[in-house]
């Protein structure tokens, strides 16, 4: 599941501002951060493996014990699932990719390059949505045709034809059995 954060920090506001300036749509400025989780939606709850894979500034790629770990409590996180699940035979390669990226630095130059319309991606570094897109490509899932991972900003992901909105969670609302999903019918707010 792709997790789309509506961050509250200064850096989050800057990312949303530049996303809108780059793509000129209100939708592109909704999100400031993207991550991945192998969780699933069941009876209005996010359950299963609710750990989170992300590239988060300033430290880079990490695997959190649970979604929202280290993020501001009360942050809204919109949930997008793939229309078709990752092919089972591709998941193990994807996990190997994710594990191999832990500790790699945040790609500040890459995110700046998106807004300057240049490829400034640094090998061995990732910004959040670039990392999610690269992981999905390893799994043979392509959010967009003819778009490189370094060109994908958080606000672009929901416009992919292969994802659908399924609700949202609020960081800090984790229960023992999982996260409560608000708006689980998928009526976008």
C-alpha positions as CSV (number, residue, x, y, z in Angstrom):
1,X,0.0,0.0,0.0
2,X,1.3,3.5,-0.9
3,X,1.1,5.9,2.0
4,X,0.7,9.6,1.1
5,X,1.4,12.0,3.9
6,X,-0.1,15.5,4.3
7,X,2.8,16.7,6.5
8,X,2.6,19.7,8.7
9,X,6.3,20.7,9.1
10,X,8.0,23.6,7.3
11,X,9.9,21.2,5.0
12,X,6.5,19.5,4.1
13,X,5.0,22.9,3.3
14,X,8.0,23.7,1.0
15,X,7.7,20.4,-0.8
16,X,3.9,21.0,-1.4
17,X,4.6,24.6,-2.6
18,X,7.2,23.6,-5.1
19,X,5.1,20.6,-6.3
20,X,2.3,23.0,-7.1
21,X,4.7,25.4,-8.9
22,X,6.1,22.5,-10.9
23,X,2.8,20.7,-11.9
24,X,0.3,23.5,-11.6
25,X,-2.5,21.5,-10.0
26,X,-4.1,21.5,-6.6
27,X,-3.8,17.7,-6.5
28,X,0.0,17.9,-6.8
29,X,0.3,20.0,-3.7
30,X,-1.7,17.8,-1.4
31,X,1.1,15.5,-0.4
32,X,4.6,16.1,1.1
33,X,5.8,12.5,1.6
34,X,5.3,9.0,0.2
35,X,6.2,5.6,1.7
36,X,5.3,1.9,1.3
37,X,3.8,-0.7,3.6
38,X,2.8,-4.3,3.1
39,X,-0.3,-3.8,5.3
40,X,-3.8,-4.6,4.0
41,X,-7.3,-3.2,4.6
42,X,-9.7,-5.4,6.4
43,X,-13.0,-4.5,8.1
44,X,-12.1,-0.8,8.4
45,X,-8.6,-1.5,9.8
46,X,-5.1,-1.5,8.4
47,X,-3.8,-4.9,9.5
48,X,-1.0,-7.3,8.9
49,X,2.5,-6.0,8.4
50,X,2.0,-2.3,9.4
51,X,5.8,-1.5,9.2
52,X,6.8,1.2,6.8
53,X,9.6,1.6,4.2
54,X,10.5,5.2,3.5
55,X,13.3,7.6,2.6
56,X,12.8,10.4,5.1
57,X,14.9,13.5,5.5
58,X,17.4,14.0,7.0
59,X,18.6,10.4,7.4
60,X,17.4,8.6,4.3
61,X,16.1,5.1,3.8
62,X,14.7,3.3,6.9
63,X,12.3,0.6,7.9
64,X,10.0,1.7,10.7
65,X,8.3,-0.7,13.1
66,X,5.0,0.9,12.3
67,X,3.4,3.5,10.0
68,X,4.1,7.0,11.1
69,X,6.9,6.1,13.5
70,X,9.0,9.3,13.8
71,X,6.3,11.5,12.1
72,X,4.3,14.2,13.7
73,X,1.3,12.7,15.6
74,X,-2.0,13.8,14.1
75,X,-0.7,13.8,10.5
76,X,-3.2,12.6,7.9
77,X,-1.9,9.8,5.7
78,X,-4.0,8.9,2.6
79,X,-3.9,5.3,1.6
80,X,-3.7,4.1,-2.0
81,X,-3.7,0.5,-3.0
82,X,-2.6,-0.9,-6.3
83,X,-5.5,-1.9,-8.6
84,X,-3.7,-5.2,-9.2
85,X,-1.5,-6.6,-6.5
86,X,2.2,-7.0,-6.9
87,X,2.9,-10.3,-8.7
88,X,3.7,-12.9,-6.0
89,X,6.9,-14.0,-7.8
90,X,8.1,-10.4,-7.7
91,X,7.6,-9.7,-4.0
92,X,10.8,-11.4,-2.8
93,X,12.9,-9.3,-5.2
94,X,11.2,-6.2,-4.0
95,X,12.0,-7.0,-0.4
96,X,15.6,-7.6,-1.2
97,X,15.7,-4.2,-2.9
98,X,14.1,-2.5,0.1
99,X,16.5,-4.2,2.5
100,X,19.5,-3.2,0.4
101,X,18.6,0.5,0.5
102,X,18.4,0.8,4.3
103,X,20.8,3.6,5.4
104,X,21.2,5.2,2.0
105,X,21.0,9.0,2.3
106,X,18.2,11.3,1.4
107,X,18.4,12.6,-2.2
108,X,18.2,16.4,-1.7
109,X,19.7,17.1,-5.1
110,X,17.2,14.7,-6.8
111,X,14.2,16.4,-5.3
112,X,15.6,19.8,-6.3
113,X,16.2,18.5,-9.8
114,X,12.5,17.6,-10.1
115,X,11.5,21.2,-9.6
116,X,14.3,22.5,-11.9
117,X,13.3,19.9,-14.5
118,X,16.8,18.3,-14.5
119,X,18.0,14.9,-13.6
120,X,20.0,15.6,-10.4
121,X,19.5,12.1,-8.9
122,X,22.5,11.0,-7.0
123,X,23.3,7.3,-7.2
124,X,22.8,5.6,-3.9
125,X,20.4,8.3,-2.6
126,X,16.6,8.5,-2.6
127,X,13.9,10.9,-2.0
128,X,10.6,9.5,-0.7
129,X,8.4,9.1,-3.9
130,X,11.4,8.2,-6.0
131,X,12.2,5.4,-3.6
132,X,8.6,4.1,-3.7
133,X,8.5,4.2,-7.5
134,X,11.8,2.5,-7.8
135,X,10.7,-0.3,-5.5
136,X,7.5,-0.8,-7.5
137,X,9.5,-1.0,-10.7
138,X,11.7,-3.7,-9.2
139,X,8.4,-5.6,-8.6
140,X,7.5,-5.0,-12.3
141,X,4.7,-2.5,-11.4
142,X,4.8,0.8,-13.3
143,X,2.9,3.8,-11.9
144,X,3.5,5.7,-15.1
145,X,4.7,5.1,-18.6
146,X,7.7,7.1,-19.7
147,X,8.3,8.6,-16.3
148,X,11.6,7.9,-14.5
149,X,11.6,7.4,-10.7
150,X,13.6,10.6,-10.2
151,X,10.7,12.5,-11.8
152,X,8.0,11.3,-9.4
153,X,7.0,13.7,-6.6
154,X,4.5,12.7,-3.8
155,X,1.7,14.6,-5.4
156,X,2.0,12.8,-8.7
157,X,1.4,9.3,-7.3
158,X,-2.4,9.5,-6.8
159,X,-2.8,10.4,-10.5
160,X,-1.4,7.0,-11.5
161,X,-4.1,4.9,-13.3
162,X,-3.0,1.8,-11.4
163,X,-3.7,3.1,-7.8
164,X,-7.0,3.8,-6.0
165,X,-7.8,5.7,-2.8
166,X,-9.1,3.5,0.0
167,X,-9.2,5.8,3.0
168,X,-6.9,7.5,5.4
169,X,-5.3,7.1,8.8
170,X,-4.0,9.6,11.4
171,X,-0.5,9.0,12.7
172,X,-0.5,8.2,16.4
173,X,-3.9,6.4,16.3
174,X,-2.4,2.9,16.1
175,X,-4.3,0.2,18.1
176,X,-3.0,-3.2,19.1
177,X,-4.7,-4.8,16.1
178,X,-3.8,-2.1,13.6
179,X,-4.8,1.4,12.4
180,X,-8.4,2.6,12.1
181,X,-9.1,3.6,8.5
182,X,-11.3,6.6,8.1
183,X,-13.5,6.8,5.1
184,X,-12.9,3.2,4.2
185,X,-15.4,3.3,1.3
186,X,-12.9,5.4,-0.7
187,X,-14.9,8.6,-0.9
188,X,-12.0,11.1,-1.4
189,X,-12.2,14.1,0.9
